[in-house]
Amino acid sequence: MLAPVRHILPLTKIRRLRLLPGVGRVLVRKGQKVSAEDILAEAVLEPRHLLLDAAKALGLPVSKADEHILRKPGEPVGEGDILAGPVGWAKRVLRAPHSGRVVLAGRGKILLEVDTPPYQLMAGLPGVVVSLIPERGAVNEAAGSLVQGVWGNNRIRSGTLRVRIERPEDILTTDRLEESLRGSVLLGGFCGEAGVLQAAQSLPLRGLILAGMASKLVPEALRASIPIVVLDGFGLLPMNAAAYQLLTTNEGREIAVNAEKGPPYSGQVPEVFIGLPARGDLESPPEVVSFASGQRVRVVRAPFHGQVGTIIAIKRGLETLPSGIKAATAQVRLESGEIASLPLANLEVLV
């Protein structure tokens, strides 16, 4: 049986395909070193158009207005540039309300495509560009520590990792958000109040990594200007032991927070990454594995949600659970020492 995979790795090599949602312009070259916030490519995804009435602006009938239109289709114009005129003793003119490009001109009208800020595709992690995708993006490769989460608010930033959690089950409160944390990425525990997210932005932080979050805060988190990554899920959950140990031992390092989550089945999940010097040849972690004895796993459902353990054995056939449901199960030795029989559907492999 194939297993869902969650990467929590102290040292690995990864490649990330970064693509624009539409056709655009690639700004980097192969072999270029990039930081998490460097722009790989950009595209104008939602051009805005204005239809200007030249005849009305000049006070002329449509049949005569075209004689006074000065711009041709395809010409760039700046804000305030004269598009038509002057006409009459008052020297009437039509000026461009915004910079842009003339698309159509005639029949007393001018269609202007307005310059809009382009969508910019960030690298997402510090690394090296290993290949280019013409007009769409690039592939970025990096070596370092990787921790993947379950939810993010589609922002990307980087900063120095600071820890405000003493135990995996700690709760992040506003009194822990001191002025000294300004400009850093904060590792917190559970967040249950909107005021915490608001205080994190007002500092401002560069990012927020949480063990769990109250589901009622999703709208607030999506509006936040800083990246927010939830590692273990929604609800009062402790941080899983593997992520807690890796992140707390790397306080003070530069960390990239990529809170983007791809479409279903894309394999793209929110993640945090700490760039480290590579020691020899590193293999990329597998994206797909099968359940097997000896694997380190994380429990994703109650009553052991978030706990980490090791598979002792995969049971043959189907076991009837207390709920009455029959399911494939495994014996798992949790880090607490307890041995539990758990459905494979409630486990994900840590690799």
Long-range contacts (C-beta under 8 A, 24 or more apart in sequence): 1-290, 1-291, 1-328, 1-344, 2-288, 2-289, 2-290, 2-291, 3-289, 3-290, 3-291, 3-295, 3-344, 3-347, 3-348, 3-349, 4-348, 4-349, 5-285, 5-286, 5-287, 5-288, 5-289, 5-348, 5-349, 5-351, 6-148, 6-298, 6-348, 6-349, 6-350, 6-351, 7-146, 7-147, 7-148, 7-271, 7-285, 7-350, 7-351, 8-146, 8-147, 8-148, 8-240, 8-242, 8-243, 8-246, 8-350, 9-145, 9-146, 9-147, 9-285, 9-351, 10-145, 10-246, 11-143, 11-144, 11-145, 11-276, 11-279, 11-282, 12-143, 12-144, 12-145, 12-146, 12-282, 12-283, 12-284, 12-285, 13-141, 13-142, 13-143, 13-278, 13-282, 13-283, 13-284, 14-125, 14-141, 14-142, 14-143, 14-146, 14-273, 14-284, 14-285, 15-130, 15-139, 15-140, 15-141, 15-284, 16-124, 16-125, 16-127, 16-139, 16-140, 16-141, 16-142, 17-133, 17-137, 17-139, 18-121, 18-122, 18-123, 18-124, 18-137, 18-138, 18-139, 18-140, 19-121, 19-133, 19-136, 19-137, 20-119, 20-121, 20-135, 20-136, 20-137, 21-45, 21-119, 23-135, 23-136, 24-118, 24-119, 24-121, 24-135, 24-136, 25-135, 26-132, 26-133, 26-134, 26-135, 26-136, 26-137, 26-138, 28-129, 28-132, 28-138, 29-129, 29-132, 30-129, 30-130, 30-131, 30-132, 31-128, 31-129, 31-130, 32-128, 32-129, 33-126, 33-127, 33-128, 33-129, 34-123, 34-126, 34-127, 34-128, 34-129, 34-140, 35-123, 35-126, 35-158, 35-256, 36-122, 36-123, 36-124, 36-125, 36-126, 36-156, 36-157, 36-158, 36-256, 36-257, 36-258, 36-273, 37-122, 37-123, 37-156, 37-157, 37-158, 38-122, 38-123, 39-120, 39-121, 39-122, 39-123, 40-121, 40-122, 40-123, 40-129, 40-137, 40-138, 40-140, 41-120, 41-121, 41-136, 41-137, 41-138, 42-118, 42-119, 42-120, 42-121, 43-118, 43-119, 43-121, 44-116, 44-118, 44-119, 45-118, 45-119, 46-116, 47-113, 47-114, 47-116, 48-113, 48-114, 48-116, 49-103, 49-111, 49-112, 49-113, 49-114, 50-97, 50-98, 50-100, 50-111, 50-112, 50-114, 51-109, 51-110, 51-111, 51-112, 52-83, 52-94, 52-97, 52-109, 52-110, 52-111, 52-112, 53-108, 53-109, 54-83, 54-84, 54-94, 54-108, 54-109, 54-110, 55-108, 55-109, 56-108, 57-84, 57-85, 57-92, 57-93, 57-94, 58-84, 58-85, 58-87, 58-88, 58-92, 58-93, 58-94, 59-87, 59-88, 59-92, 60-87, 60-108, 61-108, 62-107, 62-108, 65-108, 66-105, 66-106, 66-107, 66-108, 69-105, 69-106, 69-110, 71-102, 71-105, 71-110, 72-102, 72-105, 73-102, 73-103, 73-104, 73-105, 74-101, 74-102, 75-101, 75-102, 76-100, 76-101, 77-101, 77-102, 77-112, 83-110, 83-112, 84-110, 122-156, 124-156, 124-256, 124-258, 124-260, 125-256, 125-258, 125-273, 125-275, 126-158, 126-254, 126-256, 126-273, 126-275, 127-275, 142-273, 142-275, 143-275, 143-276, 143-277, 143-278, 143-282, 144-273, 144-274, 144-275, 144-276, 145-246, 145-250, 145-273, 145-274, 145-276, 146-271, 146-272, 146-273, 146-285, 147-231, 147-243, 147-246, 147-247, 147-271, 147-272, 147-273, 148-269, 148-270, 148-271, 149-209, 149-229, 149-230, 149-231, 149-232, 149-269, 149-270, 149-271, 149-272, 150-230, 150-231, 150-232, 150-233, 150-269, 150-270, 151-213, 151-229, 151-230, 151-233, 151-234, 151-261, 151-270, 152-227, 152-228, 152-229, 152-230, 152-258, 152-259, 152-260, 152-261, 152-269, 152-270, 153-221, 153-222, 153-224, 153-227, 153-228, 153-259, 154-222, 154-259, 154-260, 154-261, 155-207, 155-224, 155-225, 155-226, 155-227, 155-228, 155-257, 155-259, 155-260, 156-227, 156-256, 156-257, 156-258, 156-259, 156-260, 157-185, 157-206, 157-207, 157-226, 157-227, 157-256, 157-257, 158-185, 158-206, 158-207, 158-254, 158-255, 158-256, 158-257, 159-183, 159-184, 159-185, 159-205, 159-206, 159-207, 159-254, 159-255, 159-257, 160-184, 160-185, 160-252, 160-253, 160-254, 160-255, 161-185, 161-187, 161-247, 161-250, 161-251, 161-252, 161-253, 161-254, 161-255, 161-274, 162-186, 162-187, 162-251, 162-252, 163-187, 163-247, 163-248, 163-251, 164-188, 165-189, 165-211, 165-239, 165-244, 165-248, 167-238, 168-211, 168-238, 168-239, 168-240, 168-241, 168-244, 168-306, 169-211, 169-238, 169-239, 171-236, 172-196, 172-210, 174-199, 177-203, 177-205, 179-203, 181-205, 185-209, 185-255, 185-257, 185-272, 187-247, 187-248, 187-251, 189-238, 189-239, 190-214, 190-236, 190-237, 190-238, 191-217, 192-217, 192-236, 193-217, 194-220, 197-221, 197-224, 197-228, 200-224, 200-226, 201-225, 201-226, 206-257, 207-255, 207-257, 207-259, 208-257, 209-247, 209-257, 209-272, 211-237, 211-238, 211-239, 211-240, 211-244, 211-306, 212-236, 212-237, 212-238, 212-239, 227-257, 227-258, 227-259, 228-259, 229-257, 229-258, 229-259, 229-270, 229-271, 229-272, 230-270, 232-305, 232-306, 233-300, 233-305, 233-306, 237-305, 237-306, 238-306, 239-306, 240-298, 240-306, 240-307, 240-308, 241-307, 241-308, 241-335, 242-296, 242-298, 242-308, 242-350, 247-272, 250-274, 285-351, 286-351, 289-349, 289-351, 291-330, 291-344, 291-347, 291-349, 295-349, 295-350, 296-349, 296-350, 296-351, 297-330, 297-332, 297-347, 297-348, 297-349, 297-350, 298-347, 298-348, 298-350, 299-332, 299-334, 299-342, 299-346, 299-347, 300-346, 300-347, 300-348, 301-343, 301-346, 304-334, 304-340, 304-342, 307-334, 307-335, 307-336, 308-334, 308-335, 308-350, 309-333, 309-334, 309-335, 309-340, 311-347, 312-339, 314-344, 315-341
